[in-house]
Amino acid sequence: MDRIVDSPKKKSKFKAFLEREKREFKTDSKLAYAFSSVYVILFLVFIVAPIIVAMFLSLTDYDMISEAKFVGLRNYVYLLTTDEEFMKYILPNTIKYAVIVGPGGYILSFFLAWILSQLPHKLRTILAVIIYSPSLTAGITMSVVWKILFAGDAEGYLNSILLNLNLISEPVVWLQSTQYLLPIMIIVALWSSMGLGFLSMLAGILSISPDLYEAAYMDGIKNRFQEIIYITIPSMKPQMLFGAVMSIVGTFASGAIGVQLSGSNPTPQYAGSLIVNHIEDYAFQRYDMGYAAALSVVLLILIYLMSRLFFRLFSEKD
């Protein structure tokens, strides 16, 4: 039987991609590759290599002193079946925090950006700087400000106000309370969430041509709400996608807020502990780097899945 030679049309997409890249490489400017090589090297060293190392360590029992011992999936089995703190406190806290701070900060960023876009240029610039500045505040500085507000004695601002209004009979230790610590963390996170995502949304709204709005009103748009739904959001999908990804990464990667406010890791009775705090606890206090690496891989998977969801929502169809 004669040997059948596959036609180019039957080649796999991957092979076609490689062939196309080879052809384009011959015509591309090699100087461009030289300039981009610095970023590629840094990306491989500081992003790809740590991920590979973390995946390897997650399959080992490693205490940073003795040699790493391969244990397979034991760390992941322990995570899902034995780690009571993770299932009872850490994971629920992280989900609550992410669900509120992520979408909440995202919606708030868009809403504030849209409001500022309606203001005169000078006033818009001043307010944008004021709104953006908390995201630049160092964590320690931020915690000092909020610890004064939520201080647990009668001199704390919140306690002082509530005592004067006779709403409480004695001072509340807000930052050590299992009932109030997580809500306070959410408030602080929302306050400081107007970062690059907020600026990208503001830039995206301002880049939309006014002629587009005029044409829309001529075609039947009747109010500002329809303007936002049918014109503003579809016209700034790249900025919306960037803001969503930044919000996801920032939310899941945060963990310093609870530790800085409560003064300990883990936080009191794990009331404000998130996955990042759990990773730091096992890595730098218990020196169980294998299990900490497994937690890091789980966190990476969560961030990736949420990022893919937003890519599907806001990426262009074409």
N, C-alpha and C positions, 0 to 999 in steps of 0.2 A: 504494500500500500504506500502510495507516495506521501511524503512528508508535507503537511500543509503549513505554509508560511503565513503567519498572522499579518494581516494588512495593518497599516498605521492607524486606521480607524478603530481597530480592536485592541489597541494597546491600552493599558491601564491609565487612569488619570494621573497617577503618580509619575509614571514614565514620561507621559506627555509633558507634565510640569517640568521634570528635569531637563528634557530636551529643549523646551522653550527657554528655560533659564540659561542653559549652555549657550544658546544662540544669542541671547541678549547680553550675556557676559562678554562675548567677543566684541560687541559694539559699544558697550558701556565705557564711560571714562574711568580708568583705573585710579585716578586721583580721588574720585568720590569714595571708592572702596577704602583707600588709605585713610581718609578722614573718618569714615564710619567705623573703621576697625577699632578705634579707641573705645567707642561705646560698646561694640560687640565684645571686646575683651573684658571690659568692666562688667557687662551684663553676665557673661559666662562665669566670671570669678565670684561676683557678689550675689548673684541670683540663682543661676542654674546649679553651680557647684554646691552651695549650701542646701538646696532642695534635695539633690542627690545624696549628700551626706546624711541629711535628716531622715530620708527614706531608709538608708542603710542602718543608721543607729536605731530606728524604730523597731528593727528586727533583732536587736541585741539587748543584752543586760550589761549596762556600762555605767560605772560609778565615777569616772574620770580619774581613777587611781589605778585599778587593775585593768587588765586587758579585756576588751569587749568580747562578750560570749554570745554567740548566735543562739537565739531562742525562737526563731520563726515568728509566728503571729501571736505569741503569748501576751505581748503588751496590748494588742488590740482586743484579745479575749478578756483580759483583765479590765480594760476600759469599759467594755460592754456588759460585763457580768459581775464584777467585784467592786469597782470603784464607786462606792455609795455616794461620796461627796459630789462626784461628777454628775451622776444621774439625778440626784435629789436636789442639788443646789446649783452647780456650775452650769449645766446645760440649760435648765429653765431660766436662770438669770440671764444667760447670754441671749437666749431667744427673745425674752421680754425686752431686754435692752436693745437688741438689733431691730426688732419689729417696730419699736416706738421711735428710737433715735434715727434709724436709717430712713424709713419713709417719712417720718415726721420732719427731720432735718432737711430732707430732699424737697418736700412740699413747701416747707417754710422758706428755703432758699429761692425756689421759683417764685413764690408769692411776693417776697421782699424785692427780688430782682424786677418783677413786673411793676410793682409800685414805684420803685426808683426810676424806672424807664419813663414814667409819666411826668417826672419832675424836671424843672430847668437844670441845665448842665452843671452850674456851680453848686447848687443845693444837692444835686444827685451825687456829685463827687465827694462832698463832705460827708454825707450820710453813708455812702459806700465804704469810705475809710473807717468810719465809726463802727459799722456793722462787721466789717472784715477784721478789724484789729483784734478782737478776742481770740480768733483762730491763731494769731501769731504769739499769743501770750504763753510763756513757758509754763509747764505744768505745775511747778512748785509755786510760782507767783499766783497762778490761778487758784490753787488750793488754799493759799494764805487768805485771799480775799473772801472766798466762800466759807472758810472755817471761822472767820470772824462773824459772818452773817449767821451761821448755824452753830455758834458756840453753845456748849451745853450748860453754861451757867446763866445767872440772871443778867449778866452784862452783854450776852450775845444779842445782836440786833433783833432777831426774830423772837427770841424768848422775851426780851424787854418789851417789844410791842404787844405780844400776846398777854403778858402779865398786866400791862397797863390797861388793856381792854378787858381784863378779867375773863379771858377765854381759856386760860390754864391756871391752875392753882400753884404749880411749882415748875421750875425749869425742866425742859425736856432735853435729854442728851441725844440730839438728833443724829449725830454722826456715828454713834455706837449702837443705835437702835436697829434691830433686825426689820422693823416695820418701815422705817423712813429712809434708810441708807440708799437703797436702790432707786426710789423716786428722786432723791436729791441728786444722785449720779446722773439720772436722765435729764434733769433740769440743767445741770452744769454742762452736760454734753450738747444739748440743744443750743445753749447760749454760745458755745464755742464752735458750732458746726458750720458757721458761715465762712467757709474757706474758699479753695480754688473752684469748687463746684458752683458756689454762689457767683463768683466773678465770671465764670464761663457762661452761666445762664444770663447774667446781665449783658455780657458782650453779645451773646446770641440774639437777645431781644432787640438790642440797639442796632444790630446789623440788618434787621428785616426792613425792607424798603417801605416807606409810607405809601407809595403807589399801590402796593399789594393790598393794604387795608382799604384804600379808597375804592379799588376795583371790587373788593369783597362786599363792601357796603352797597355798591351799585348792583351786585348780583343777588342781594337779599339778606346779607348779614344785618341783624337788627340791634344787637347789644354787645357789650364788652365780653360777656361770657362766651357767646358764639365766636367772637373774634379770637379769644384765647384758644378755644377748642379746635376751630377750623383753620386758623391762620398761624397764630403764634407757635403753638406746640409742633405742628407738622413742619414748620419752617426752620426749627432749631433742634432737630433730632440729634445731630452730632453733639451739641452742647448738653442736651438732656442725657445722652448716653454717658458722656464724660462725667457729668455730675453724679449720675447713678453709681458708676463704678467707684468714684472717689468716696461716695457716701458708704458704700458697702465695705470697701477696704478699711476705711477709717473706723467704722463701727465695730467690725469684728476684730480689728487689730488693737483697739483701745483696751486698756486695763489699768492704766496708772491712776485714773480718777478715783476709784474706790480706795486704793491703797493710800493715796495722798490725803484723802479726806478722813479716813478712819485711822490712819497711822500704822497699819499693820497689814501683812500678807501671810496667811489669808485674812480677809476681813472678818469682823465679829460674827461667829457662827455661819460663815460663808454667805452672809446676807448680800454682800455686794461683789462677790468674787465672780470673775468671768473666765473664759478659757485661757486668756493670756496670763491671768494671775495664777491659774492652776499650773500652767507650763512653767512659770518662774518659780513656783513653790517646789515642784518636783526637780527642776534643773539645778537651782542655786541654793536651796535649803536642804532638800533631801538627797541631792546629788544622784538622782536616778535619771540619767540622761537618756537612757533607752525609752523609758515611758514618756518623758517630756518630749522626745522626738516624735513618738506616736501621736501625742496630743497635737503637736505642730502639724503633722500630716493631715489629721482630721480637720484642723482649722483651715488649712490650705484647700482641702476639698470643698468645705462649706463656702469659702470665698469664691472658688472657681464656679460652683454650681449657681450661686446667686448672680455672679457676673454674666454667665451664659444666659440666664433668664432675662436680664436687662438688655443683653445684646439682641435677643430675639424680639424684645418689645420695641427697641429704638433704632436698630440698625436699618439701613436702607434696603429695600427689597431687591433693588437692582445691583 
